Amino acid sequence: MLKFFLSICITLMLLTSCQKPSSEISLAGKWQFAMDSTDVGITEKWFERSFADKIQLPGTTDEAGYGIPNTLPPSVEKPQILHLTRKNSYVGPAWYSREVSIPSDWGGKSIELKLERVIWQTSVWVDDNPVQGSCESLISPHRFDLTGYLTPGKHKLTIRVDNRKQHDITVNDMAHAYTNETQIMWNGIIGDISLIAKEALSIEDLQVYPDVSGKQIRIKGKVSNTGEATEGSLSIKVENQKSGLVVSALKQKVDFQSGENLVNLTCSMGDSIEMWNEFNPVLYKVDLEVNAGSVKTERSTKFGMREFSRNQSDLLLNGNKVFLRGTLECCIFPLTGRPPMEPEGWKKVFLTAREWGLNHLRFHSWCPPEAAFQVADSLGFYLQVELPLWSVKVGEDSHTNDFLYAEADRILAEYGNHPSFCFFSLGNELQPDFEFLSRLLKHTKEQDPRHLYTTTSFTFERGHGDWPEPDDDFFITQWTKKGWVRGQGVFDSQSPSFDKDYIASVEGMNVPLVTHEIGQYSVFPNLKEIGKYTGVLDPLNFKGVKQELEKKGLLDKADDYLKASGYLAAILYKEEIERAMKTAGCSGFQLLDLHDFPGQGTALVGLLDAFWDSKGVTDAETFRQACSPVTPLVRFPKAVYTSGESFTASVEVANFTDKELKDQSVSWILKDEKGKEIGKGMMSCPSLSIGLNRLPEAITCSLAQQEAARLLLSVALDNTPYKNEWSIWVYPSQLNPVKDDVVVTRDLRETQKALADGKKVLYNPDYKKIEGLEGKFVPVFWSPVHFPKQAGSMGILCDASHPAFAHFPTGNYTDWQWWSLLKQSKTIVMDTLPSVTPLVEVVDNFANNRRLSNLFEAKVGEGKLLFCSMDILSDWEQRPEARQLYFSLLEYMKSDSFDPSSAMESDVLAQLLKSGLSSGASNPEDIY
C-alpha cells in the first residue's frame, strides 16, 4: 500500500481521538441469543440458525439472568468467602444474532463493526458467511471490516463471543481484566456497538504529542484513500475547551495518494498555553477535516498540554515536582460485575477519590474504557494503566507474548491522546522473564513517548524488585535493597515514632519511586452493606458472616467491630501516607486501598466500601488532613510522654501545588481534650517552594501537667483549608500505685488462694506463658482467608467511660498509646466463658468470629478477679503507659465500682495457662 507523507508547520493546539463517522448505526437493543456450553456451534453451523432466547445489548449474560444459577448458601467457608458470588454464571461461547438494515446511501462505502468491550474473543458472520479473522482483546474495541459483506438492504449479523481464557495472563485468574475476584468473567458486549460507514477518504488515526518546552505539538495521523489518487484539502481547527476560543484554523491543499497517507504536522502553540494538571485540567480540541470533491470526512480529538518527565528521583509535571496521592482501582463494580462504559458511571469514582484528597488511580492489571479517561481528563487525574497481566509465567508462551505486544499497541493507540493517561506498567508483580519484559518495555517506549513507563508494578522475582530495571522511567516497590518503603514492615515491629521516613531506603535511587500497595489493613465487614447488592452478585460472604455472628450471639457487636477496626486502619493509613510524604526521593504512594476489595478472601481493606461509599469510620475532611496538595507535617519521636518532659517537633510543609506559596504563616496549638491550651505558636513562611519544605523553627512545649491526658497537636496554614492533627499521651512521671487490699500477682497458685479467701486479685501472668493468640497492634493483613497464618485480630474495643480507664485516657478503639501493651500480650479466646465480661475486647477476624479479650473481670468463688493478659508490670521506665494502666486498674479495683457481675470457676484459670494454641506466622510475600 502506498504511503504519502505530509509535513506542515502550523500554529494550533490539540488532543484525544474520537472519530466523527460520516454515518453510524447503533446496534443497541434486543438480539437473539444462545449459549453454546459444549462448543459445537461452529461445527453445527449455528450461524445459520435463529435463536429463541433474547438478550439486551449492550449487556452481559449475568445481567440478563442467563447461565448456571447459584445454589450455594451463605457461608464463611470456601468458595463463598473468597469473593462475591455470581447469581448466574456462564463461561463459554455464546451466540448473538440480529437483523441489520443498511441505508441506500451507504452503497460503495467502507463499513466497520465496532464492539467497544468484550471478554475475550469474537468472530462474525454476515448472512451466514464468515467474516475474515477474529478479534481478541480485553481492553480495546473489537473492530471488523464488513466492507463487501454489507450492502444496502437487510442482512443477518451474527457474533460469537467466547469468554474462555485464551492466553495464560494471570496467576490463579487474579488479573483484574479476567477474573471473578472483582470484575467477573462475563459474556456479552458492552459499550458502543455500532456499524460505521466510511467515505473513500477516511481519517483512520489521529495522535497528538505535546512538546511543552518547545511550545508546540506534533500531530501524526493516517488518512486512508480507497479510491484513486485525488486532490483535496486538509482543514484544522483548534479550540480551547474552557474558554471556547478558536486558537488556530488552517486549510491546506493536499494530494491524496491511493492507499494510506501518513500525516505528520509540527505545530507552534504560541505563548499563551494553558497547561493541563490537577489544578487546571484545560483541554484543547482539534477538528481535522479532509475534503476531496464531494467526499468529506472528519475526526476530532482532545488533548492537554502536559509533559511528565523525571529529574533523577523527582517526578515532574510540566517542569514542576509532583507527588502522586493514589489508590488502586481493580475493576470493582459490584452491581454489574463489569466497568461502566459511560462517563456518568465513572464520575462517582473520581469525584469521591478527589474528595478524599487523591489525584491518582492505578488500574491494577487492566485498562479502563474510554469513558474513564474522559472523566479523568476533565478532573485532572493522573492514571496508571497496565497490561492485562499478573503472571508468574511471563515470557514462557510465544502466542501469549504476541498477544501482550498487540494489547500494548492497542492501549497506546486507543487511549494515548488522553492527558490523564500518564503512566504505563506492563502488569502486576510479574515473573520470571525480565529479558522479555525489557524488550516489551522498550517497544512501548518507542511507540509512544507521551507516558512514563515501568517494567512491573513490583515483583517478587529474585534479583529484581528492590531496585529499578535499566529502562524504567519510574519504580514501584514495597522495599528496596536498603529497606522497607511501606509501614507493613515496621509498624508492628517498631514502637510508634512520628519522625521517621524512608530516606535511607531510597538513597541513590535514580528514578522516581512510588510505594506499592501500602496499607492492606483489614476492616470488619459492614453488614448494613448487604442490602446494596441488588445486581448480578450475591454477597454470600457478608451474609455468611452475619449468620455466624447470629449463631454466636454477637450480631449486636458487628457495628462496633466495624468502627473499632476501621478506626485502627484509618490511623495506620494516615501514618503510611505521612511517612511517604516526608521522604525526599519518594514521588507518591498507591494505597491498597481507599475502598474495599471484595475478592481474594474478602479483602475489606477500605475506609470506603466497594461502592465508594463511606463506612462511617472516618470522613473525607479528616482523611484529607494528611492527604492534600498542601499538607502540614511534623516530626516527633514517640507517642507517649511523661510530665516534666518537653515536647519538641520539627515542622514541614509538603507543597505539591503547581506554584510557590508566598507570605504564608503556620500556626500550631497543643491542647487537652477539654480544650485547655498547653502551648501555641506561629511561624512565618516567606516562601514554600514546590516540594517538601522544612521550617527553620520548631514546636517546643513543656508538659508540666501531672494528670494523665491525651493531647491534640494541630498545625495549620493560616487562612487556608490545610490543617493536620496528631495525638500524644502524657502520664505523670511520679506515680506510686498503692495496692491496699488488692492482691497483684503473676502466680496462678497465689491467685487461686487469694480468690478462695475472698480477696480482690489483679492477675497478670507472664504473657508468654498464656494460652492465646499472639498480641498484635496492626490488624489482619489483607484477608484472614487469603493469608490464614496470621494472628488474625483487628484491634481492640473498650468503653472509654468505664471506671477501669478513669486514669488511663483512651478512646473506644486502638490508638498509638496501646502499642507496647498489645505487643506484649496474649489474646484470650473467650468462647467457653460466655458470661464473663470483657473490659477490653479484641476484635476477631470475620473468618473466625470468636469472642476475644485481653482484660476481663469475674467473680471467682467469694473473690473478685481482674485478669489482664497484657504485661503491665515490667519496664515501667520505658513503658509509662503500662504503669499508667496498672495504676488505673488498681484505683478501679479499690473502688466500689469493682463488682463483677459474672462468675467463673477457679480451675478455668489453669486452663488459660496451658500451652499449645498458636496462630502461626504469615509471610506477606507468599501472596500466590
Secondary structure, DSSP 8 states (H G I E B T S, - for coil): --EEEEEEEEE---B--EEE-SEEEE--EEEEEEE-TTS-TTTTTGGGS--SEEEEESEEHHHHT-SEE------SSTTGGGS-EESEE--SEEEEEEEEEE-GGGTTSEEEEEEEE-SSEEEEEETTEE-S--EE-SSS-EEEE-BTTB-SEEEEEEEEEE-S--S--BGGG-STTS-SSSS----EEEEEEEEEEE-SEEEEEEEEEEETTTTEEEEEEEEEE-SS-EEEEEEEEEEETTT--EEEEEEEEEEE-SEEEEEEEEEE--S---B-SSS----EEEEEEEEETTEEEEEEEEE-B--EEEETTEEEETTEE--EEEEEE----TTTSS---SHHHHHHHHHHHHHTT--EEEETTS---HHHHHHHHHHT-EEEEE-S-B-SSBTS-HHHHHHHHHHHHHHHHHHTT-TTEEEEES-BS--B-HHHHHHHHHHHHHH-TTSEEES-B----TT-SSS--TT-SSEEESEETTEESSGGGTTTTS---SS--SHHHHTT--S-EEEEEEE-B-----GGGGGG--SSEE-HHHHHHHHHHHHTT-GGGHHHHHHHHHHHHHHHHHHHHHHHHT-TTEEEEEEE-SB-B--TTTB---SB-TTS-B-SSS-HHHHHTTSSSEEEEEE-S-SEEETT-EEEEEEEEEE-SSS-EEEEEEEEEEEETT--EEEEEEEEEEEE-SEEEEEEEEEEEE----S-EEEEEEEEETTSS-EEEEEEEEE-SS-----TTEEEES-HHHHHHHHHTT-EEEE---GGGS-SEE--SS--BS-TTTS-SS--EEEEEE-TTSGGGTTS---SB--GGGHHHHHTBEEEE-TT-TTSEEEEEEEE-TTT---EEEEEEEEETTEEEEEE-B--SS-TTT-HHHHHHHHHHHHHHHSTT-----B--THHHHHTT----------TT---
